[in-house]
Amino acid sequence: MGESLVKQPADARAARVDGGAIVGEVLREQGVRHLFALNGGHTWPILARLRENGVQMIHMRHEQSCAYAADGYARTSGRPGVLSVTAGCGLTNAVTGLCVAGLTGSPVVCLAGQHPTTEDQLGSFQEAYGSEICRTFSKFTKRVLDWTTIGLDVRMAFREAMSPPPGPTLVEIPTNILYHQDEVARQRRGARVYSPGELRSGADPAAIERALAALARAERPLIVAGDGIFWSDAAAELRAFAAALQIPVYTRRASQGALPEDDPLAVRGAWKKPFTGRADVILAIGFKFWSGEHFGSPPTWNAEATYIQVDPVPSRIGWHVEAEIPIVGDPKLVLAQLVERAAALGLNGERRHAGAWLREVTQVRDTFEQALRAQEAEVHDAVPIHPARLTRELLELMDDDATLVIDSFTLSGWLSQWFGARFPGQIVDAGPLAPVGHGPAMAIGAQLARPGKQIIVVIGDGGLGIGGMELETALKHKLPIVTLLWNNSSWGPHFEQMPMLRGRTDPFDMLPDLRYDRMFEAIGCHGEFVTRPEEIRSSLERAFGAGKASLINVIGDPRIGHARLGGNLLGSTQVEG
């Protein structure tokens, strides 16, 4: 990491290069191996310098997919995902994917082309202003206005993308600046990019003492761990602290699985409310209270609890809940401090190990899992296929270290009930923005980040219509992603679940039982067509063994929707009647 452009020998520094050479050198410095892109003349100088800097271009079918793939790569690898799009429509096509990264806190770096600065406000070809469009959801946006700052600005994008809390960044470079050639020595210094471990800071020891005192007194303590655990690589420290003090742990989003969800201390999201709603001391680490959980308010959360909040960003502490014990610090270091100080004080979990609080965790888990199995038994042989049967078959066959990309409204609910993550980053979804069609591209990014591992996309027919052609991209790059399609010939839930709309509007349907498997077989993918439940397992086995991109087209029961339809889909909006 650094500024090698300004540290080269004098003869090299005197060479004249275009802006693409500067960008390529920064990508090499940052260890970028893959750039998700769509060809466009505004960015040719960047694309022309990739190979010489050890960067492979993954050419996608749509700019939105470029952003999704970069996001999937980031949330699987823990490193920035990088994309490049051309001016105007290229940038605007990528906006939804960049906004997903913004709402999930994913470090995605977008390098965009732009019309010449000399043609501003004149109706230039593909004229648009990405830094203005993306500012509301991005960590950093910059329109480069001088050739001498290209390297500085791109390094700033990497710095900001990975600094807590991570998020998307955008650098757009007008063509009269990107194509311009000048001496390397004129590039401005600055914006050194440090590795995440170099800029960590621990907590105030006094705050550590207060936190441990509160947890020691607690009868019903709970740890809630968010994305910050993943980005600080703090899973081991989380497990050590929870085990030492015998405190239940609820993990969410990128951190889900940081404590494997089959651990006796794990509280899963599907049955968390008896614990989040009744805990008397809650230690929130790198955790953002969001609309789907009532922004930290009842009934999901206990308003009377004592909140200890750990975050490297001071402004995020006390944002949604009254954090009586604020702790500013990196989750990995703070958890290590808590472990060390608890041991020094002789604090342990002996009192809680056989106590009522942990017994309740076990009882709720067992009751929930028994109910799931009983429900699945009732629909095991149902035709059309029920999502519970499909979900159970998938989870029994997939590898323990597989990555699951969720892109189906219906199956997302069933998977949230059935699937227990084993490691952070195992589940990738669209986050609070909740578009569809992201799955295939995110899976491409995940497969590049985790070569040799199973990458499984669970998608609906609506999402497949938006992002399905990225299976050709996977095929071209020999990426064996497995796409499991829930084909219910419908956009969203059946009208029986939507009384507000029933009989008042046209249905959200599609042509029934479309043979998507044949469509993708025609371009070289492995295809499977499943209409009966007894066909599920053998179809999955063949797809997993195909060694190339595959699609399993499952005709599902259109009457069955999301396992938990409703919830807080409209955020804080209250619907009357």
Steps between C-alpha positions, in 0.01 A plus 500: 500500500641843422600750238742327265412743223694771678791279609626378163844581351533836333501360145176312564346802667569705189298262280173631364198282565124537483262483794431133440861418587464687829177315584653164408799559724274582796298183439823300506610673822171408664525134403197509272472178299160538333324801348131461416433710194304573187685633199464870420713754319501737796702243701724340237824638652414318824409172330815516287724496810347209690706205377835666552398560861382144566129584495250275322199669342176312567279633223138497616166526321374811680656777707264426787654154508849651510411667828330187635800284413740743668274499806482119509879486475542751784253337738655158444870590498507792745689706240376781273312400187575717196296582190536730203213642296478740214342845509133587519285191468788282615514685829124530543456128429739425786322722753270232648792267566703782652206596720473139622866525602424828675218354708691182584826681577701319235835641374437533127723729292346629176721655229278678250562682178348837423456750219766774463490783751500739204151377406322542834134597471516495118329166437821302460489135394399289802508803728428424866647598835566187703649670804174688546281197426681270743581742781203411721603138554878507443792540740696709250436642153743698288489646154864530395569850370876486450730229361742543788249371759388177329718272716421695815124484433498126424700427815254713695221282364671188636573668834142608550347174376676298772512750786227433760221477423581366152296600199501581129714770342500655154770669292386633163763619256406721203649389168709813449675417828514119472638503144746782573869399509747659736805424714448258787700729728218754484264270690425639845610315811271395781209276596710201599285189535572303817400142564206469744720365777728803495232749604319313776450658839387345825260626763542718806586253781247672726224419251611137493468487880147648489392258230627196689339619822163533327530159336606337828188633673265404220250217536408495131798634301511488120767579241377630166765506229471678167699562184786655699601152618552389139691808387733496801550121477390464859317165488761317708497768770118499505491125551763519774318771696158339470638164613696649790199678648233261363297775335255423216583663165276622220690567175361678197580564132871473417581380852237226497691184581786678681377283783385191307124485532505140618697610808305468828549874560366605160169683475368487144313784337192287438434466874691789654212708642468324839864596555541839331172607658583387854879528541595726789851586372569509126854525364468624140822467299533649152122477486257730321142501625293517181139536389439125476558484876314819590816713530578355842150554638243261656365244441820366341727666756471558874474874568593438866827321425842644566672541163876473456586608148836437332582663167809651339288794384384729785202637306344152481492460877170605658355556153195279553520381861599669823847354543578549869851357448650633176822339382687640201738243355563230247285192577795259476714697745213582736392137523860398566512761779177364647634144495831597659351720771224251585766234555705736717192574712409135531171547319358190333173342400472233769199669657315515168608171348210304647280803567146577387604742222710246310247225566243721335722543193522121470128453552399763244746361246376144548134601484555703185691223322240239597228723360695547175545127455134433576390765251725359229372147564146618426597638158784260420319336208288798394456574131558777393823502700495679835797729585560320830582174318728677252680690776561189709634302204738782403642543848551126546700476175705820485853509638552640848735765358276599207399863447129572464384796290134578567294659221147371556234674702312177565794278586682766702248451779526122495878511492511743792305244702698194394857605430757544774816676382835349594735789423473876438440592138330169424172673413485782244175684432372832368472665840248772587469627141358157411505497119484174305724371224823555693565132569687372192741795494563488875567129462760572232680734739474245781633218282803707400560577868457134602629284213429133541215553746131449431317822415124460492249757378141463619294714264143565391373518145465878532866540593610256232334719237707796617840346570490155343718572200798526734497120488666546163770702676546218750516249215755706310729529801450134602338589831285203614231692687182302571176692448193361675189660346169520688267525201153595618409702190440808711647831611477487875236338719177337391195726519357288782769652719427855385138584590560868425551412132285193446237569237615860454782467251643263244709213636879517517535184297717372216455228240472179704771235534753661266788272408784720614717189524475451124579866434828477689582152375494653153801719586693221666388497865398184681122495540253313719119507499323403822124466541471236773663498845671164453699653211660775710790309654630330184474827305705682763760224501541517123525881505762496776700247301466670160815709537350797316226760540168324555132580541249286689151608395262404782129546439377618839158545655386855411266507799788493748681824568767632734513304824457821700304721262444844648752592765622856469518512119390862493745617763342744743195548280177394670228368270145546621206273425 
